[in-house]
């Protein structure tokens, strides 16, 4: 399996676990290893999915803040769990995973929305993550000027 496919599968699993955590909170972390083992035999996929899930959950409040600011007319609580989880993963990767190009993060999130959510979700996810990316880039540019 090529590396891109492994990353795509790891994102799918991370998004699914983030959905569970949205409902169960930290209790879902106890089942993370079992869930990943049941859904892939590939150690690299499990490792990436676990890293991204735990990473996103550790900074979920920060991710939610970025999403709320970018999704101007939407309350985070009104988003369905799948879209919220896709956006949380995307926001986390945009801000905390500089090794992953923003274009890849956004494109992968759009694909997750197409696969797991409602028809109009992919456009919504694209718009929100693009706004987050622009904000982070502007903030970064402003930090460099100080």
C-alpha positions as CSV (number, residue, x, y, z in Angstrom):
1,X,0.0,0.0,0.0
2,X,1.5,3.4,-1.0
3,X,2.2,5.9,1.7
4,X,-0.6,8.3,0.5
5,X,-3.1,5.5,0.9
6,X,-1.8,4.8,4.4
7,X,-2.2,8.4,5.4
8,X,-5.7,8.5,3.9
9,X,-6.7,5.4,5.9
10,X,-5.1,6.8,9.0
11,X,-7.2,10.0,8.6
12,X,-10.3,8.0,8.2
13,X,-9.7,6.1,11.4
14,X,-8.7,9.2,13.3
15,X,-11.8,10.9,12.2
16,X,-13.9,8.0,13.3
17,X,-12.3,7.9,16.7
18,X,-12.8,11.7,17.1
19,X,-16.5,11.1,16.4
20,X,-16.6,8.6,19.2
21,X,-14.7,11.0,21.5
22,X,-17.2,13.7,20.7
23,X,-19.8,11.4,22.3
24,X,-17.9,9.6,25.0
25,X,-15.1,12.1,25.8
26,X,-11.8,10.8,27.2
27,X,-13.4,7.3,27.8
28,X,-13.1,6.6,24.1
29,X,-9.3,6.8,24.4
30,X,-9.3,3.6,26.4
31,X,-10.6,1.8,23.4
32,X,-8.4,3.5,20.8
33,X,-5.8,0.6,20.5
34,X,-8.6,-2.0,20.2
35,X,-10.5,0.0,17.6
36,X,-7.4,0.6,15.5
37,X,-6.3,-3.1,15.8
38,X,-9.7,-4.2,14.6
39,X,-9.7,-1.8,11.6
40,X,-6.2,-2.2,10.2
41,X,-3.4,-4.7,10.3
42,X,-0.9,-2.1,9.2
43,X,1.3,-0.7,12.1
44,X,2.1,2.5,10.3
45,X,-1.6,3.3,9.8
46,X,-2.3,2.6,13.5
47,X,0.6,4.8,14.6
48,X,-0.4,7.7,12.4
49,X,-4.1,7.4,13.4
50,X,-3.2,7.3,17.1
51,X,-0.8,10.2,16.8
52,X,-3.4,12.4,15.0
53,X,-6.3,11.4,17.2
54,X,-4.5,12.0,20.5
55,X,-2.9,15.2,19.1
56,X,-6.2,16.6,17.9
57,X,-8.0,15.7,21.2
58,X,-5.3,17.3,23.3
59,X,-5.9,20.6,21.6
60,X,-9.6,20.2,20.8
61,X,-10.5,23.5,22.4
62,X,-8.0,25.3,20.2
63,X,-9.3,23.5,17.1
64,X,-12.9,24.3,18.1
65,X,-11.9,28.0,18.5
66,X,-10.4,28.1,15.0
67,X,-13.4,26.3,13.5
68,X,-15.9,28.6,15.3
69,X,-14.0,31.7,14.1
70,X,-13.9,30.4,10.5
71,X,-17.5,29.0,10.3
72,X,-19.0,32.4,10.9
73,X,-22.7,31.6,10.6
74,X,-22.5,28.1,12.2
75,X,-22.4,27.2,15.9
76,X,-20.0,24.3,16.5
77,X,-22.7,22.4,18.4
78,X,-25.0,22.5,15.4
79,X,-22.6,20.7,13.1
80,X,-23.1,17.0,12.8
81,X,-20.5,14.9,14.5
82,X,-18.8,13.7,11.3
83,X,-18.3,17.3,10.0
84,X,-17.1,18.5,13.4
85,X,-14.6,15.6,13.6
86,X,-13.3,16.2,10.1
87,X,-12.9,19.9,10.8
88,X,-11.2,19.2,14.1
89,X,-8.7,16.8,12.4
90,X,-8.1,19.3,9.6
91,X,-7.6,22.2,12.0
92,X,-5.2,20.2,14.1
93,X,-3.2,19.2,11.1
94,X,-3.1,22.7,9.6
95,X,-1.9,24.2,12.9
96,X,0.2,21.5,14.5
97,X,1.6,19.3,11.6
98,X,3.8,21.6,9.6
99,X,5.2,18.5,7.8
100,X,1.8,18.0,6.0
101,X,1.2,20.5,3.2
102,X,-2.0,22.6,3.8
103,X,-3.3,21.6,0.4
104,X,-3.1,17.9,1.3
105,X,-4.8,18.5,4.6
106,X,-7.7,20.4,3.0
107,X,-8.0,18.0,0.0
108,X,-8.0,14.9,2.3
109,X,-10.7,16.6,4.5
110,X,-12.9,17.2,1.5
111,X,-12.5,13.6,0.5
112,X,-13.5,12.5,4.0
113,X,-16.6,14.7,3.8
114,X,-17.5,13.2,0.4
115,X,-17.1,9.7,1.7
116,X,-18.7,10.0,5.2
117,X,-21.0,13.0,5.3
118,X,-23.8,14.7,3.5
119,X,-23.6,16.0,-0.1
120,X,-23.0,19.7,0.7
121,X,-20.5,19.0,3.5
122,X,-17.4,18.8,1.2
123,X,-17.9,22.5,0.2
124,X,-18.5,23.6,3.7
125,X,-15.4,21.7,5.0
126,X,-13.3,23.2,2.2
127,X,-14.5,26.8,3.0
128,X,-13.9,26.4,6.8
129,X,-10.5,24.8,6.5
130,X,-9.4,27.3,3.8
131,X,-10.4,30.2,6.1
132,X,-8.4,28.5,9.0
133,X,-5.4,28.1,6.8
134,X,-5.5,31.8,5.7
135,X,-5.9,32.9,9.3
136,X,-3.0,30.7,10.5
137,X,-0.8,31.9,7.6
138,X,-1.6,35.6,8.4
139,X,-0.9,35.1,12.1
140,X,2.4,33.4,11.2
141,X,3.3,36.2,8.9
142,X,2.5,38.7,11.6
143,X,4.7,36.8,14.1
144,X,7.6,36.9,11.7
145,X,7.4,40.7,11.4
146,X,7.6,41.2,15.2
